[in-house]
Amino acid sequence: MPLTMNRQVFITCAVTGSGSTQDRSPHVPRSPKEIADSAIAAAKAGAAVVHCHVRDPETGAPSRDRKLYRELTDRIRASDTDVVLNMTAGMGGDITFGNTENPLPLQKAGTDMVGAAERVAHIVECRPEICTLDCGTMNFAEADYVMTNTPGMLRAMGQMMTDAGVKPEIEAFDTGHLWFAKELVREGILASPALVQLCMGVPWGAPDDLNTFMAMVNNVPEGWSFSAFGLGRNQMPYVAASVLAGGNVRVGLEDNLMLDRGVLATNAQLVARAREIIENMGASVIGPDTVRESLGLTKRAPL
């Protein structure tokens, strides 16, 4: 498949994530106010979309507290800066097994497995324009931890998102996740054309080499929109790679803490660097209104 460069690119900023990065950089936001302020700064730097998790304001640990999501949503929507809100729905699918000889009972620390309705409750309440749907089960880097998303769970969550009028962003960590996403569209659970995020280099999903990346790109159906990201030092190379392959880009502190060697980044700085790369390639960075028009999103006012 020949490369067709994208000339109209939107940037997503993944603002804080749910990884254990809260003590590795002072720029990783914790409270709803800090997350909203960082998201707004990223939007001012050129991000059309902000992808948000919430954290415990005191410890920085990942959270599913709906009150934190509500406060974050209200702060972003009440600001004078327009941006498309993309909220995670990835929490609540965590299983950590016991040791290899005694996998059961599960470890309480690291296990957070709840039903579909609870996993999507903050989405239904806050109604962001986009929310994520991790489209498969996968081993992560930790020895006995599994990100768990069964076909039945994904069908239930996907239908709830569709019924709520929120566009799912399919998080594809491997080619099989794209295969199942196509099935969800075929069954009418997700609407076509769908939106995909290609997640490269997350252990132990798709490695971030370019051959694997193009295999992922070639499995995105014609007419669908996609973005891509790489972790750490490969975040900026994947800005260029995704644009060259016809896609959009994601940067942010969820995936990378560094601006340069030994220099901790802010979200706004990472967005500004991505914008510079995109524009130096001869493409344009589009804003939130254009993204809404191209993806069929409806802007929601403060409640």
C-alpha positions in Angstrom: 0.0 0.0 0.0 1.6 3.3 -1.0 1.9 6.1 1.6 -0.6 8.9 1.3 0.5 11.8 3.6 -2.1 13.5 5.7 -2.2 17.2 4.9 -4.8 18.1 7.5 -3.7 16.8 10.9 -5.2 16.9 14.3 -3.1 16.6 17.5 -4.4 14.7 20.5 -2.7 15.4 23.8 -2.8 12.5 26.3 -2.6 14.7 29.4 -1.8 12.5 32.4 -2.6 8.8 31.9 -2.9 6.1 34.6 0.7 4.9 34.8 3.0 5.3 37.8 4.6 8.5 36.5 3.2 10.9 39.1 6.5 11.0 41.0 8.8 11.0 38.0 8.0 14.5 36.8 6.5 17.6 38.6 4.7 18.4 35.3 2.4 15.3 35.5 -0.9 16.8 36.7 -2.9 15.2 39.6 -5.9 17.2 40.6 -8.8 17.9 38.3 -7.7 21.6 38.3 -4.2 20.7 37.4 -5.3 18.3 34.7 -7.8 20.8 33.2 -5.1 23.6 33.3 -2.6 21.3 31.5 -5.2 20.3 29.0 -6.1 23.9 28.3 -2.4 24.9 27.9 -2.0 22.0 25.4 -5.0 23.2 23.4 -3.6 26.7 23.3 -0.4 25.1 21.9 -2.3 23.4 19.1 -4.0 20.3 20.4 -7.5 19.9 19.0 -8.3 16.9 21.3 -7.3 16.3 24.9 -7.4 12.7 26.2 -8.0 12.7 30.0 -7.7 10.3 32.9 -8.2 11.4 36.5 -5.9 10.7 39.5 -6.3 10.9 43.3 -5.3 14.5 44.0 -3.3 13.6 47.0 -1.4 10.5 45.9 -1.5 10.8 42.1 -2.8 7.2 41.9 -5.2 6.4 39.0 -8.8 6.8 39.9 -12.3 6.1 38.6 -14.0 8.6 40.9 -16.9 10.2 39.0 -16.7 13.4 41.0 -13.2 13.9 39.8 -14.3 13.4 36.2 -17.3 15.7 36.7 -15.0 18.5 38.0 -12.5 18.0 35.2 -15.2 18.1 32.6 -16.8 21.2 34.0 -13.5 23.1 34.2 -12.5 22.3 30.6 -16.0 23.2 29.2 -16.2 26.4 31.3 -12.8 27.7 30.0 -12.5 30.2 27.1 -10.4 27.7 25.2 -12.2 25.4 22.8 -11.0 21.7 22.7 -12.5 18.3 22.0 -12.8 16.3 25.2 -11.7 12.6 24.9 -12.1 10.6 28.2 -10.7 7.2 29.0 -13.0 4.3 29.6 -10.0 1.9 30.2 -10.2 1.7 34.0 -11.9 -1.2 35.7 -10.5 -4.0 33.6 -7.4 -4.8 35.6 -6.5 -8.3 36.8 -3.4 -9.2 38.7 -2.9 -12.9 39.3 -1.0 -14.6 42.1 2.3 -16.3 41.4 2.9 -18.8 38.6 2.2 -21.8 40.8 -0.8 -20.2 42.6 -2.5 -17.8 40.2 -5.7 -17.8 42.3 -6.8 -16.0 44.4 -6.1 -12.8 42.5 -3.9 -10.2 44.1 -6.0 -7.4 45.6 -3.3 -4.9 44.9 -3.5 -4.2 41.1 -6.9 -5.9 40.6 -9.8 -3.6 39.7 -12.4 -5.5 37.7 -15.9 -4.1 37.5 -18.9 -4.4 35.3 -19.5 -2.6 31.9 -22.0 -0.1 33.3 -19.6 1.0 36.1 -16.7 1.3 33.6 -18.8 3.6 31.4 -20.7 5.4 34.2 -18.6 8.6 34.0 -18.9 8.6 30.2 -22.7 8.5 30.4 -22.7 11.2 33.1 -20.1 13.6 31.6 -20.8 13.0 27.9 -17.4 13.8 26.4 -17.3 14.0 22.6 -15.0 11.0 22.4 -14.1 8.2 24.8 -11.6 5.3 24.5 -12.5 1.6 24.0 -9.5 -0.7 24.5 -10.4 -3.3 22.0 -8.8 -6.4 23.4 -7.2 -8.3 26.3 -3.5 -8.0 26.6 -0.5 -8.8 28.8 1.3 -5.6 30.0 4.9 -5.3 31.1 4.1 -6.3 34.7 4.7 -10.1 35.3 1.2 -11.1 36.3 -1.0 -8.2 35.2 -3.6 -8.5 32.4 -5.6 -5.7 30.8 -8.9 -7.5 30.5 -11.5 -6.6 27.8 -13.5 -9.7 26.8 -15.6 -9.7 23.6 -18.8 -9.6 25.7 -17.5 -6.7 27.8 -16.5 -4.7 24.7 -19.9 -5.3 23.1 -21.7 -4.0 26.2 -19.4 -1.0 26.7 -19.4 -0.1 23.0 -23.2 -0.2 22.9 -23.5 2.0 26.0 -21.1 4.6 24.4 -23.0 4.6 21.1 -26.4 5.0 23.0 -24.9 7.9 25.0 -23.9 9.7 21.7 -20.2 9.5 22.5 -17.9 8.4 19.7 -15.6 5.6 20.8 -11.9 5.9 19.9 -10.8 2.3 19.4 -7.5 1.8 21.2 -5.6 -0.9 19.1 -2.6 -2.4 20.8 -2.3 -5.2 18.2 -3.7 -6.3 14.8 -6.3 -8.6 16.5 -7.8 -5.5 18.2 -8.5 -4.0 14.8 -10.0 -7.3 13.7 -12.5 -7.2 16.6 -13.2 -3.5 16.0 -14.3 -4.3 12.5 -16.6 -6.9 13.9 -18.2 -4.4 16.3 -18.9 -2.1 13.3 -20.2 -5.1 11.3 -22.6 -5.9 14.1 -23.8 -2.3 14.3 -22.5 -1.7 17.8 -20.1 1.0 16.6 -20.8 3.3 13.8 -18.8 3.5 10.6 -16.5 5.3 9.8 -14.8 4.5 13.1 -12.0 6.3 14.9 -8.8 4.4 15.8 -5.7 5.0 17.9 -2.8 2.8 17.0 -0.8 2.2 20.2 2.8 1.3 19.3 5.5 -0.1 21.6 3.4 -0.8 24.6 4.7 -4.1 26.1 3.5 -6.6 25.1 1.4 -5.4 22.3 2.5 -4.3 18.8 6.2 -3.4 18.8 7.0 0.1 17.5 9.0 -0.9 14.4 7.8 0.6 11.1 7.0 -2.8 9.5 4.6 -3.6 12.4 3.2 0.0 12.2 2.4 -0.3 8.5 0.8 -3.7 9.2 -1.5 -1.9 11.7 -2.1 1.0 9.3 -3.0 -1.4 6.5 -5.6 -3.1 8.7 -7.5 0.2 9.3 -10.5 0.1 6.9 -10.7 2.7 4.2 -12.6 5.8 5.3 -11.8 5.3 9.0 -9.7 8.0 10.8 -6.7 7.0 12.8 -4.0 8.5 15.0 -0.9 6.8 16.3 1.7 7.2 19.1 5.0 5.8 20.2 6.3 5.7 23.8 9.2 7.6 25.3 12.0 8.6 22.8 9.9 7.4 19.9 7.0 9.8 20.5 8.2 12.4 18.1 9.4 10.0 15.4 5.8 8.6 15.4 4.5 12.1 14.8 6.2 12.1 11.5 5.5 8.4 10.8 1.8 8.7 11.4 1.4 11.8 9.2 3.4 10.1 6.4 1.1 7.1 6.7 -2.0 9.2 6.4 -2.9 9.6 10.1 -3.1 12.0 12.9 -0.9 12.2 16.0 -0.9 11.8 19.7 1.6 13.2 22.2 1.6 14.0 25.9 2.8 13.1 29.3 0.8 9.8 29.4 3.3 8.4 26.9 6.5 10.4 27.3 7.9 12.7 30.0 10.9 14.1 28.2 11.3 17.0 25.7 15.0 16.3 25.2 17.6 14.2 26.9 17.5 15.2 30.5 14.8 17.9 30.0 11.4 17.2 31.5 8.5 18.3 29.3 5.1 19.9 29.8 2.1 18.9 27.7 2.1 22.2 26.0 5.8 21.8 25.0 5.2 18.3 23.6 2.2 19.6 21.5 4.3 22.6 20.3 7.1 20.2 19.2 4.6 18.0 17.4 3.1 21.0 15.7 6.5 22.1 14.5 7.2 18.7 13.0 3.9 18.5 11.2 4.1 22.0 9.8 7.7 21.5 8.7 6.5 18.4 6.7 4.2 20.8 4.8 0.9 19.7 6.5 -1.5 21.9 8.5 -2.6 21.5 12.1 -6.4 21.6 12.3 -8.5 22.9 15.2 -11.4 21.5 17.2 -14.2 22.7 15.0 -12.7 21.0 11.9 -12.2 17.8 13.9 -15.8 17.9 15.0 -16.9 18.3 11.4 -14.7 15.6 10.1 -15.6 13.0 12.8 -19.3 13.9 13.2 -19.0 15.2 16.8 -21.3 17.5 18.6 -19.9 20.2 20.9 -21.5 20.1 24.3 -21.9 23.2 26.4 -21.2 23.4 30.2 -23.9 21.7 32.2 
